Every structure is written in structure tokens, then in C-alpha cells.
Amino acid sequence: NPRYFKHDDESKGIVTHNVQKIWDRDARKQKIITDNGYDLLVVWEHDYKWNKESTIQKCKDFLGI
């Protein structure tokens, strides 16, 4: 989540990755999805954890339900 990480931070997990590389990879994936005519909604884990109802409503609105 760009609100909480800087581009040169390292992710902490089994394998360490530069955050900017992760964002670049995600951007390529998102471009493929939208270039193929799909709409895309990004849901951040932090948003769901701290505001479940709002995040669920955002998903429902996106899906038109």
C-alpha cells in the first residue's frame, strides 16, 4: 500500500522484495487487465481490516449489487 511504504522499502516475508518492484509488477498486471476491457477495483488489506463495512460497500458498488 503506497500510503504506508516508500518506493525503496523492502517487503518482509519469506523472500525479500523491493517495494517499487512489487508496485511495477502490479501495475503491469493491472494494465493487462484493463487493456483487455475489464474494470478493476483494488482493495487494500489495511482498508478492509480497519473499515470492513465501507470496503464491502465499495465492492458492492463496483459490482453494481
Backbone torsions as a table, in degrees:
resi	resn	phi	psi	omega
1	ASN	NA	117.9	-177.6
2	PRO	-62.0	-16.5	177.4
3	ARG	-71.4	-20.6	-172.9
4	TYR	-120.0	-8.1	-178.9
5	PHE	-128.9	149.0	172.9
6	LYS	-95.6	158.7	-174.4
7	HIS	-60.8	-24.9	-178.1
8	ASP	-100.2	7.2	174.9
9	ASP	-68.0	160.4	175.7
10	GLU	-110.9	136.6	175.7
11	SER	-75.5	148.4	179.4
12	LYS	-109.3	119.7	179.1
13	GLY	-169.5	-159.6	178.2
14	ILE	-60.2	-42.8	176.3
15	VAL	-117.9	134.4	179.8
16	THR	-86.8	131.8	179.3
17	HIS	-129.0	146.5	172.4
18	ASN	-71.1	131.6	-176.4
19	VAL	-59.1	-40.3	179.7
20	GLN	-59.9	-38.6	178.0
21	LYS	-64.0	-38.7	177.5
22	ILE	-64.2	-46.0	179.7
23	TRP	-62.2	-40.0	179.0
24	ASP	-63.8	-43.6	178.0
25	ARG	-62.6	-44.7	178.5
26	ASP	-61.7	-40.8	179.7
27	ALA	-62.8	-39.9	177.5
28	ARG	-63.6	-43.0	178.3
29	LYS	-63.0	-45.1	-179.3
30	GLN	-63.6	-37.4	179.0
31	LYS	-65.6	-42.1	177.1
32	ILE	-59.2	-44.3	-179.2
33	ILE	-62.5	-51.0	-176.9
34	THR	-71.8	-33.3	176.9
35	ASP	-65.0	-22.6	178.4
36	ASN	-94.8	15.1	171.3
37	GLY	88.3	8.7	-179.9
38	TYR	-94.9	147.3	170.3
39	ASP	-85.6	153.0	-176.0
40	LEU	-136.8	131.7	174.0
41	LEU	-117.3	124.3	177.7
42	VAL	-96.7	126.7	178.4
43	VAL	-117.1	119.2	179.5
44	TRP	-85.9	138.0	179.9
45	GLU	-54.1	-43.0	-179.4
46	HIS	-59.3	-43.3	-179.8
47	ASP	-61.7	-42.0	179.4
48	TYR	-67.1	-44.7	-178.4
49	LYS	-60.6	-39.0	-172.9
50	TRP	-97.7	-11.9	179.2
51	ASN	-153.3	67.6	-175.1
52	LYS	-55.6	-50.5	-174.7
53	GLU	-61.2	-44.2	179.9
54	SER	-64.6	-41.4	-179.8
55	THR	-66.6	-41.7	177.1
56	ILE	-63.2	-41.5	178.3
57	GLN	-63.5	-40.4	177.4
58	LYS	-59.4	-41.5	177.8
59	CYS	-65.7	-43.8	178.1
60	LYS	-61.4	-43.6	178.5
61	ASP	-61.6	-42.4	179.3
62	PHE	-61.3	-40.1	-178.4
63	LEU	-83.1	-10.7	-179.7
64	GLY	74.4	32.5	178.7
65	ILE	-119.8	NA	NA
